[in-house]
Amino acid sequence: TDHTIEYNEIQPLLLSHAHYSLAFGQGSQVTYDFEGVEQQFIEQFIQTKPLILAEHIRFEYFRETYNIDVFDKVSLKVQQTKLNEMIWRAIREDLRSVEAVNDVLLVLDVVIGFLSSAGGDPEQKLSSYLQDVLKYSQTTHGADHLPGKRAEGVCLKHILNFWTLLSIEKARKLSLNKQIPFSFLKKEFHKDVDEESRTHIEEWCNKMSANKISKILTYLHEFIILFVQGRDVVEMEFGLKECILIHAEN
């Protein structure tokens, strides 16, 4: 309040720069010396006050999404279902780089953070939620950071599955680029499996359909992202089969 300016402080300044004239048949007329008002206003009020930058800071609620507890909270507050395969294929065609996938994931991190606390309408479009609730726009956040037009079919009821699909797509693109998709894990988790185990895994996969392998890889990916990250190796001393079964049951 020490630096606020009240109207009753400005009024005398305006009146001191007012010029009154009387014209025949027109009555009194008032004109103001606005340049004089501006100069005196600067000298009297501005020069003696600290500079305040007029910066608009957009509030964004962000929470670490890589946490099974957050996913559980979203599932309780917003009923979830899988995203239509056709819609996902169309979206994936627009995401041609790791950066593009990552940009959308960052937006979803914010959305999931809000939904885990406040919930939402499962049928509401993601685009509508971003624009109307979170006040996202292409102007303030850039078109590249928001899901494209092909994501119009994504609703809040798809948000967790959409996040998972994007996370898997990011890992796939990193692998194709000869990069480590799980570089955030501790180095103890990056050891190669022995030849015998590799052979068993290959034989196991050869007996399954592509659809079943895809489902297992999804479970395994979610397990790595949501359970393994941030843990020590000693906490994860059990086999691959146990990992998948535990996550599938949860």
N, C-alpha and C positions, 0 to 999 in steps of 0.2 A: 504493500500500500504506500510505502514511502516514495515510490517512483510512478504512481498513477497521477493522471491529470484530470481534474474535475471540470465540469462545464462552467461552474461559477468562477473558475480561474481564467477561462478563455473568453467569457463574455465581455469583461472590461477591455480586453485586448482588441476585440472586434469593434467595440463602440469607440475606442480611441482612434481608429482608422476609418471611421464612417464620416462621409461628407454629405451634408444636407443642403438642398437647394429648393427654392420656391419658384415655380413657373406659373405664369398667369393662366388660369383655366385648368391647370393640371394638379394643383396642390403641391405638397412637399414631396420631394424625391430624395432617395437615399442611395448613395453609391459607396463602394468600399475600395480602399487601397489594398488590394490583395497581396501585392508584392511587399508592401510594408508589413502587413499581417504576418506573412510567411517569414520575413527576416526577423521580426521581433519574437515570433513563436520559437524560431530556432535558437535565438540568443537566450531567451528566458527559460525555455523548457528543455530543449534538446541537448544543447551543449553542456548542460549541468547534470545530465542523466547518463547512466551507463548504457552502452550499446546492447540492444537485444536483437539477435538475429531472428528474422521471421522465417523459421524453418518448420515445415509441416512434417511431423514424425508419424508415420503410419504404424499403428499398433498391430503386431502380429503375434498370435499365440503359437509358440513352438514347443513341442515336447519330443523327447527322443522316442521315435516310433519303434525302434528295434527292441521291443519289450513285450513279452507275451501278456503281461498284465494289462497293458494298454489295449491290445487286441481284444482281450476278454471283456473289458469295459465297453468297448465299442459294440461288440456283439450283443451285450446285454441291453444297451440303450437303443441300438439301431439294428433291427433284424437283417441278417446278411444272407446273400445268395450269390451264386456264381455269375460272372459276366458272360453274356452270349458270345460264343466262339466266333461268329461272323463279325461282331462288333470289334472284338479284340484283334482279329486279323487285319481289319481295316485300320485300326489305330496303330498297330505295329508297323504298317507300311509307311506311316508318316514319321516314325521315330527312326531315323537313319543313322544316328550316331549315339555314342555313349552319353555325350553331353545333353542331347535332346531328351533321352530317357531320364537322366539324372535331374534335369530341370523340372520335369513333371513329378518325379518322386519327391522333390523338395516341397512342391505345392501340396501334395497329398499328405506329407508329414504334418503340415499345419492343419489340414482338414481333419485328420485322424485325431490330432491333439484336442481340437475343439469338440469333436463328436464324443470322445471318451469322457468329457466332462459335462457337456450340455445336451448330448443326444441330438436327434434330428428326425425328420420325416424320411423313412426309407425310400419313398417314391419320388422324393425331390431330386431333380436333375443336379448332377455335380456342377454343371455350368451355372445354374441358377443359384446354388449355394455359394459358389465363389463370388458371384456378382452381387447378390442381394444380402447375404449374411456376412461374408468376410470382406466385402467391398473390393475384391480383386478386379482389375481391369487390364486390358492390353496396354492402355496408356501408362499406368503406374507400374506395371510389372513386366511388360513386354510380351508380345505374342508368343515368343519362343518358350516362355516359362509356363504357359498354360496349355492344358489339353486342347487339341485342335477340334475342328468341326466334326470330325469322325467320332469324337468322344461324346457326342450329344446323347447317345443312348446309355451313357453311364449314369446311374443314380447312386444315392448314398447307400443303398442296400448292396451295391457292388464294390464299395470302397476298399474293403480288405482284400478281396480277390483281385481287384485291379492293381492294388499296391504290390501284391505278391507276384502277379504276372509281369509287372514292370521291373521288379527286383530281379526276377529270373532272366528277363530280357537283357538287363544291364550286365548280369554275370555272363550271359552267352556272348554278348558283343565284346566284353573284355577278353574272354577266352579266345575268340576269333582274332583279336588284335594281339595275341600272345602276351596278354597281361594277366595278372593274378586277380581273379574275381573276388577272393576273400582276403585281401591284403590287410584288412583291419583285425584279423584274428592273430593271436599270439603265435610266434614262430613254431612253438611246439606242435601246433595243429597242422603244419605244412609238410610233415614227413611223408615220403612215398610209401605205399603199401608194398609188401614183399611180393615176389613173383607168384607164390602159391596162392595168396589171397587174391591177386589180380586175376589169376586163372579161374578161381571159383566165382568171382564176380562176373566175368565174361560168360561163363557157362550158365550162370543164373539168369543173366539178361537175355541170352539167346533162347531161353525157354519161354520167355514172356512176350506178350504183344507190345507194340509200340505205345499203345494207349496206357497200358499198365506201367511200363517203364517211365512214361511221362508223369504219371501220378506219383510214383515212388520218388522220382527226382524232385517233384514239387514239395512233397513231404520233407525230403532230406534238405532241400534248400531252406524251407521255413525253419527247420530244426536248427540249422547252422546260424541263420540270421537271428532267430528269436531266443534260442536257448544257449548256444555255444558261445556266442560273442560275449566277451567280458569275463568268461569263466576260465579257471585253470584246468590243465589237463587232468589233474588228479580228481577233479569233480566229474569228469566225463569218461571214466574208466569202464566202458562197456561197449559191446560190439555194434556194428552198423544196423543189424536187424533189430536190436533192442531200441536203438535210437528212433528208428522209423515207427516201431510199434508204440512206443511211449508217446510220440507226437501225434500219431493217428488217433490214439485213445483220447488224448486231450482235446 
